Amino acid sequence: MNVGNIPRRNAIQFPDKTALVFEGKRWTWSELNGRINRLCNALGSLGLRKGDKVAILTENVPAIVELNYACAKAGIVFFPVMSRLQPPDIEYLVDLSDAAALFYHPDFAPAVEGMRPRLGKVAHYVQIGGDLPPDTLDYEAFLQGGSDDEPAVEVLPDDVYCFLCTGGTTGVSKLAMGTHLNALCAIYTTISALGIRPDDVGIQVLPLFHVIQNNCLHPLMAAGATVVLQHRFDPVQYMRAIQEEKVTVAIVVPPFLFGWIMSVPEAMAYDASSVRVFATAAATFPEELKKAVLAHMPNAGLYYTYGLTESSGGNATVLYPDNAFLKGDSIGVVNPLLDYRIVNEAGEEVAVGEIGELLLKGPAVIRGYYKREDETAKTFRDGWLHTGDIVRRDEEGFLYFVDRLKDMIKTGGENVFAKEVEDALLGHPKVAEAAVFGLPDAQWGEKIHAAVVLKPGEAATEEELAAFCREALPGFKRPKVIYFVDVLPRNPSGKVLKHVLKEDFTA
């Protein structure tokens, strides 16, 4: 079981079919697999062997796809660095990963040059095009120097395939160790859940430094579909590509990306009727937005998925199109390769309808965190992944996300879930986004605060939103302070950084 078998098998079955499209260039499966083999063998020429680590720092370009599969074939651990982090965080993570080689896009050359003196474990630097600094290899020349023979390396299911940064919503990211078996379970359950076919064309705009690779890139490629890769998100380019390439599978996480598209008339002018699968996750997907998506993608089935880096991606649960509106608030049903429990603080399973922490077990659950034994022991206990997510189950077995355990606010002796307050605020017609959090208070323990982003062109007052909340929420759940902000702070995966909001508004 090797993730690298994906291009190898497709080069046999679909040699002349387009595998990858990027900025007007196209590669067939035969061409792409040949390039991957050359890169894999070139890595060997540097003395890199199975178990070594290789990092890459870039946004979406073909090199990140090629290096991903090249490392997999060689049994080398692939580490795509979160490119939107600040240089000190990038330096910390590259050093933590023990990477022996660092590949990077010239956009990041100044940052890499600044950190080189302190990256003592990195022996080789490879730049993906551009003017080369001293002691740096050129990516294309390096790749072309390798043989296109298939590498003969035995890779086992439990070998570590990649390091992926966790969300880091509370501070410093960790490196999640995903095995080949972990990734392949996520890949093939996604193919099954979304019904991806060889004749599909998928668009990949979400960043490939994220676990989303297991649910977007790899499933499309493993099914033999064509992937339209985009360097970074631009609403007009995104919608133009859907029309021109006749994209059939669009996966956008979280839904605010689609919200950005809808606010750009030029983007909305493109024809998206070719899309038959629209999948999203990681944030609320309200009925209003679902209807708006279907109005522009009338032939699409709407899928909502839930997952986390520790479960190898966003298909631990799936809500299928048949239930997109019938069970609109649900995150779906746990996929058949995972066992689950919902437990209270004592570790006891809760009854139907009661809330508790979601625990997951199965072959998609990762091994743990690299060099973080204590945190691994806290999160993975007795074979169960403790997700830190509060959910409930209805009588039919559908799950509903309530909140993150760490986001629960304790005020006046009551527990308040931030998401419930956020959902209430999002019900106001002028509110685009909301983040709710608690700040210390001498009287209440914690006082509920909200940071709100209004829809473009709208204006509102704190009293107006407070009055709206009085109709929607009981007194102890209402935000006591409401701030208006232009944008919510987010990590590179799009998750709101509530610890930043707490720091900002405490100050």
C-alpha positions in Angstrom: 0.0 0.0 0.0 1.8 3.1 -1.3 0.3 6.5 -2.2 2.9 6.5 -5.0 1.0 3.7 -6.7 -1.6 6.2 -7.8 0.3 7.8 -10.8 2.0 4.5 -11.5 -1.3 2.6 -12.1 -2.9 5.5 -14.0 0.1 5.7 -16.4 -0.7 2.1 -17.3 -4.5 2.4 -17.5 -4.8 6.0 -18.8 -1.4 6.8 -20.4 -2.7 9.5 -22.9 -5.4 11.0 -20.7 -4.8 14.4 -19.2 -3.9 14.1 -15.6 -3.0 17.7 -14.6 -3.7 21.2 -15.9 -1.9 24.3 -14.7 -1.9 27.8 -16.2 -2.4 26.5 -19.7 0.0 23.6 -19.5 -1.2 19.9 -19.6 0.4 16.7 -18.6 -0.8 13.2 -19.5 -0.7 10.4 -16.9 2.3 8.9 -18.8 4.2 12.3 -18.8 3.3 13.0 -15.1 4.4 9.6 -13.9 7.7 9.9 -15.8 8.4 13.2 -14.2 7.6 11.8 -10.8 9.9 8.8 -11.3 12.7 11.2 -12.4 12.2 13.3 -9.3 12.1 10.2 -7.1 15.4 8.9 -8.5 17.0 12.3 -8.3 16.2 12.4 -4.6 18.1 9.1 -4.3 21.1 10.7 -6.0 21.3 13.1 -3.1 21.6 10.1 -0.8 18.1 10.4 0.5 16.6 7.0 1.5 13.4 5.5 2.9 12.5 7.2 6.2 14.3 10.5 5.4 12.3 13.7 5.4 11.8 16.3 2.6 10.0 19.6 3.1 8.4 21.9 0.4 7.5 25.5 0.8 5.1 26.8 -1.9 1.6 27.5 -2.8 -0.1 25.3 -5.3 2.2 24.5 -8.3 2.8 21.2 -10.1 6.0 20.6 -8.1 4.1 20.1 -4.9 2.1 17.3 -6.6 5.2 15.7 -8.2 7.2 15.8 -5.0 4.3 14.4 -3.0 4.2 11.2 -5.2 8.0 11.0 -5.7 8.5 10.9 -1.9 5.7 8.3 -1.5 7.4 6.0 -4.1 10.7 6.3 -2.3 9.3 5.9 1.2 10.5 9.4 2.1 8.4 11.4 4.5 6.8 14.3 2.6 6.3 17.6 4.5 4.3 20.4 2.8 4.9 23.4 5.0 2.0 25.8 5.7 3.2 28.5 3.3 1.1 31.3 4.9 2.9 31.1 8.3 5.4 33.7 9.4 9.1 33.0 8.7 9.9 32.2 12.4 7.0 29.6 12.4 8.2 28.1 9.1 11.7 27.8 10.4 10.5 26.2 13.6 8.5 23.5 11.7 11.1 22.8 9.1 13.7 22.2 11.9 11.2 20.1 13.9 10.6 17.9 10.9 14.2 16.9 10.5 14.0 17.7 6.8 17.2 16.9 4.9 16.1 18.8 1.8 14.0 21.9 1.4 12.2 22.6 -1.9 10.7 26.1 -2.3 9.1 28.5 -4.7 11.0 31.7 -5.5 8.2 33.7 -3.8 9.7 32.4 -0.6 13.4 32.8 -1.5 13.9 35.9 0.8 12.4 34.0 3.8 14.5 30.8 3.1 17.7 32.8 2.7 17.0 34.4 6.1 16.5 31.1 7.9 19.3 29.1 6.1 22.0 29.8 8.8 19.8 28.2 11.5 18.5 25.2 9.5 21.5 23.0 10.3 19.7 19.7 9.4 18.8 20.8 5.8 21.6 19.7 3.5 20.0 20.4 0.2 18.0 23.4 -1.2 16.1 23.2 -4.4 14.3 26.2 -5.9 11.3 25.8 -8.2 12.4 28.2 -11.0 13.7 31.8 -10.8 17.2 33.2 -10.3 19.1 30.8 -8.1 20.9 31.8 -4.9 24.3 30.2 -4.2 24.4 26.5 -3.2 20.9 25.9 -4.6 19.7 23.4 -7.1 17.3 24.3 -9.9 14.1 22.1 -9.7 13.7 21.3 -13.3 17.3 20.5 -14.0 17.4 18.4 -10.8 14.3 16.5 -11.9 15.6 15.9 -15.4 18.8 14.5 -14.0 17.0 11.5 -12.7 16.0 8.2 -14.4 12.4 7.6 -15.4 12.6 4.0 -14.2 10.1 3.0 -11.6 11.9 3.0 -8.2 12.1 -0.4 -6.4 11.5 0.5 -2.8 9.3 -1.6 -0.5 6.9 0.7 1.3 4.6 -0.8 4.0 1.1 0.4 5.0 2.3 1.6 8.4 5.2 3.6 7.1 4.9 7.3 7.6 3.9 8.9 4.3 3.7 12.6 5.4 3.8 15.2 8.1 0.9 17.6 8.1 0.6 20.7 10.2 -2.4 20.6 12.6 -4.7 23.6 12.6 -2.8 25.5 15.3 -5.9 27.5 16.3 -4.6 27.8 19.8 -1.0 28.5 19.0 2.0 26.6 17.6 1.2 23.8 15.1 2.1 20.2 15.6 3.2 17.7 12.9 0.7 15.0 12.4 2.2 11.7 11.2 0.0 10.2 8.6 0.8 6.7 7.2 0.2 5.4 3.7 -2.7 3.3 5.1 -4.2 6.4 6.8 -4.1 8.4 3.6 -5.4 5.6 1.3 -8.3 5.0 3.6 -9.3 8.6 3.4 -8.7 8.7 -0.4 -10.8 5.7 -1.3 -13.7 6.5 1.1 -13.8 9.9 -0.5 -14.0 8.4 -4.0 -16.8 6.2 -2.8 -18.7 8.9 -0.9 -18.5 11.5 -3.7 -18.8 9.0 -6.6 -15.7 10.3 -8.3 -15.1 8.8 -11.8 -12.3 8.6 -14.4 -14.2 11.0 -16.6 -14.4 13.7 -14.0 -12.6 17.0 -14.0 -11.9 18.4 -10.6 -10.6 21.8 -9.6 -7.9 22.0 -6.9 -7.6 25.5 -5.4 -7.4 24.6 -1.7 -3.8 24.7 -0.4 -2.0 21.4 -0.7 -0.1 22.0 2.5 -3.3 20.9 4.2 -4.8 17.5 5.0 -7.3 18.4 2.3 -4.9 16.7 -0.1 -6.4 13.5 1.1 -9.9 14.5 0.1 -9.4 16.7 -3.0 -6.2 16.0 -4.9 -5.6 12.3 -4.2 -9.2 11.0 -4.7 -9.4 12.8 -8.1 -6.1 11.4 -9.2 -6.7 7.9 -7.7 -9.9 7.7 -9.7 -8.0 8.6 -12.9 -9.8 12.0 -13.2 -8.2 15.2 -14.5 -7.1 17.9 -11.9 -7.1 21.6 -12.7 -4.6 23.0 -10.3 -4.7 26.7 -9.4 -1.8 28.6 -7.8 -4.0 30.4 -5.3 -7.6 31.4 -4.9 -9.0 34.1 -7.2 -12.8 34.1 -7.6 -12.7 35.1 -11.3 -10.0 32.7 -12.3 -11.8 29.9 -10.3 -15.1 30.4 -12.0 -13.5 30.9 -15.4 -11.7 27.6 -15.1 -14.9 25.8 -14.1 -16.5 27.0 -17.4 -13.5 26.5 -19.7 -12.4 23.1 -18.4 -16.0 21.9 -17.8 -15.2 21.1 -14.2 -17.5 18.4 -12.7 -16.1 18.2 -9.1 -15.7 21.3 -7.0 -14.6 21.1 -3.4 -14.4 24.4 -1.5 -13.6 24.5 2.2 -14.8 26.4 4.0 -18.0 27.9 2.5 -16.9 31.5 2.9 -14.7 31.0 -0.2 -17.9 30.5 -2.2 -19.3 33.6 -0.4 -16.3 35.6 -1.8 -17.2 34.3 -5.3 -20.8 35.4 -4.9 -19.8 38.9 -4.1 -17.9 39.3 -7.4 -20.3 39.8 -10.3 -17.6 39.0 -12.9 -17.0 35.6 -11.3 -20.7 34.9 -11.1 -21.1 35.5 -14.9 -19.4 32.2 -15.7 -21.3 29.1 -16.5 -20.9 26.4 -13.7 -23.6 24.1 -14.9 -21.0 21.3 -15.6 -20.5 20.8 -11.8 -22.2 17.6 -10.6 -20.4 17.3 -7.2 -20.1 20.3 -4.8 -18.6 19.4 -1.5 -17.7 21.6 1.5 -16.8 21.3 5.1 -15.2 23.0 8.1 -17.8 25.7 8.7 -21.5 26.3 8.8 -23.3 25.6 5.5 -26.7 27.4 6.0 -29.7 26.7 3.9 -29.6 30.1 2.2 -26.0 29.4 0.9 -27.0 25.9 -0.2 -29.8 27.4 -2.3 -27.5 30.0 -3.7 -24.9 27.3 -4.7 -27.7 25.3 -6.5 -28.9 28.4 -8.3 -25.5 28.7 -9.9 -24.7 25.0 -10.1 -28.1 23.5 -10.9 -26.8 20.1 -11.7 -24.7 19.7 -8.5 -25.3 17.3 -5.6 -24.4 19.0 -2.3 -22.1 17.1 0.0 -21.1 18.2 3.5 -18.2 16.4 5.2 -16.5 16.6 8.6 -13.1 15.5 9.7 -9.8 16.6 11.1 -6.1 16.2 10.4 -5.9 13.4 13.0 -8.6 11.4 11.1 -6.7 11.9 7.8 -9.1 14.5 6.4 -12.6 15.7 6.0 -14.6 12.6 5.5 -14.9 11.1 8.9 -18.6 11.9 8.4 -20.6 12.6 5.2 -24.0 14.2 4.6 -25.2 13.1 1.2 -27.3 15.3 -1.2 -30.5 13.4 -0.4 -30.3 14.9 3.1 -28.7 18.3 2.3 -32.0 20.0 3.3 -33.8 17.2 5.2 -31.0 17.1 7.7 -29.5 20.5 6.9 -27.8 21.1 10.3 -26.2 17.6 10.4 -22.6 16.7 9.6 -23.9 13.3 8.4 -23.1 9.7 9.3 -19.7 8.3 10.3 -18.0 6.5 7.4 -17.9 2.7 7.5 -14.2 2.5 8.1 -14.5 4.3 11.4 -15.9 3.3 14.8 -17.2 6.1 17.0 -18.4 6.9 20.5 -19.9 10.0 22.1 -18.9 10.4 25.7 -19.3 12.7 28.7 -16.5 14.0 30.9 -16.3 10.7 32.8 -15.8 8.8 29.5 -19.3 7.3 29.6 -21.4 7.0 26.4 -24.2 9.5 26.3 -27.8 8.8 25.3 -29.3 9.8 22.0 -29.9 13.5 21.9 -27.3 14.3 24.6 -24.1 16.1 23.8 -20.6 14.7 24.4 -17.1 14.5 22.9 -16.7 12.6 19.7 -14.2 9.8 19.8 -13.0 8.0 16.6 -11.2 4.7 16.0 -10.1 3.1 12.7 -7.5 2.8 10.0 -7.8 6.5 9.0 -6.7 7.7 12.5 -3.1 8.8 12.4 -0.2 7.5 14.4 0.3 10.7 16.5 2.4 13.8 16.6 6.1 13.8 15.6 8.3 14.3 18.6 5.3 15.2 20.8 4.8 12.1 22.9 2.9 13.9 25.7 0.4 15.5 23.3 0.1 12.2 21.4 -0.8 10.4 24.7 -3.4 13.0 25.6 -5.2 12.9 22.2 -4.9 9.2 21.4 -6.0 7.1 24.4 -6.8 3.4 24.5 -6.9 3.3 20.7 -9.4 6.2 20.5 -8.8 9.6 18.9 -10.3 12.3 21.2 -11.4 14.9 18.7 -12.1 17.7 21.1 -15.4 18.2 19.2 -18.8 18.2 21.0 -21.6 16.5 19.0 -24.9 14.9 19.5 -26.7 12.0 17.7 -30.3 11.9 16.7 -32.6 8.9 16.7 -31.7 7.9 13.2 -27.9 8.0 13.8 -27.1 11.4 12.2 -24.5 13.5 14.0 -24.7 17.2 14.7 -21.7 19.4 15.5 -22.2 21.5 18.6 -18.9 23.2 19.2 -15.2 22.7 19.9 -14.7 21.7 23.5 -12.1 24.5 23.9 -14.6 27.1 22.7 -17.1 26.4 25.4 -17.7 29.5 27.6 -18.4 29.2 31.3 -20.5 32.1 32.4 -22.5 32.5 35.6 -22.2 28.8 36.3 -23.6 27.9 32.9 -21.9 26.3 29.9 -22.5 28.2 26.6 -21.4 26.8 23.3 -19.9 29.6 21.1 -21.3 28.1 17.9 -24.9 28.4 19.2 -24.4 32.1 19.7 -22.6 32.4 16.3 -25.5 30.7 14.5 -27.9 33.1 16.1 -25.9 36.1 15.0 -25.6 34.6 11.5 -29.4 34.7 11.3 -29.3 38.4 11.1 -29.6 39.5 7.5 -26.7 42.0 7.7 -24.2 39.6 9.3 -21.7 37.7 7.1 -19.4 36.1 9.8 -19.3 35.9 13.5 -16.9 34.6 16.1 -17.9 34.3 19.7 -15.5 33.8 22.7 -15.3 34.4 26.4 -13.1 36.8 28.3 -12.5 36.8 32.0 -15.0 38.6 34.2 -15.0 39.1 37.9 -18.7 38.7 38.3 -19.6 36.0 35.7 -16.3 34.1 35.4 -16.4 34.7 31.7 -18.3 37.3 29.7 -19.6 36.5 26.2 -18.0 38.6 23.5 -18.7 38.5 19.7 -16.7 39.8 16.8 -18.9 40.4 13.7 -18.2 41.0 10.0 -21.0 42.7 8.2 -22.0 41.9 4.6 -20.6 44.3 2.0 -22.4 47.6 2.0 -24.3 47.0 5.3 -24.2 49.0 8.5 -25.4 48.0 11.9 -25.1 49.0 15.6 -24.3 47.0 18.6 -27.7 47.7 20.0 -29.4 46.5 16.8 -27.6 43.1 17.0 -28.1 42.9 20.8 -31.9 43.4 20.2 -31.9 40.6 17.6 -30.1 38.3 20.1 -32.7 39.1 22.7 -35.3 37.5 20.4 -33.1 34.5 19.5 -31.3 33.5 22.7 -31.9 33.2 26.4 -30.3 35.9 28.6 -27.3 33.9 29.7 -26.3 33.0 26.1 -26.5 36.5 24.7 -23.2 38.3 23.8 -22.6 41.1 26.3 -20.2 42.9 24.0 -20.3 43.0 20.2 -17.3 44.3 18.1 -17.5 45.1 14.4 -14.4 44.0 12.5 -13.4 44.1 8.8 -12.1 40.5 8.8 -11.7 37.6 11.3 -8.2 36.4 11.9 -7.7 32.9 10.4 -5.0 30.3 10.2 -3.7 29.1 6.8 -6.4 26.4 6.8 -9.2 29.0 7.2 -10.1 28.4 10.8 -10.8 31.4 13.0 -8.1 32.1 15.5 -10.1 32.9 18.6 -7.0 33.1 20.8 -5.9 36.1 18.6 -9.3 37.7 19.1 -9.1 37.2 22.9 -5.6 38.7 22.9 -6.7 41.7 20.8 -9.8 42.5 22.7 -8.3 41.9 26.1 -5.6 44.5 25.2 
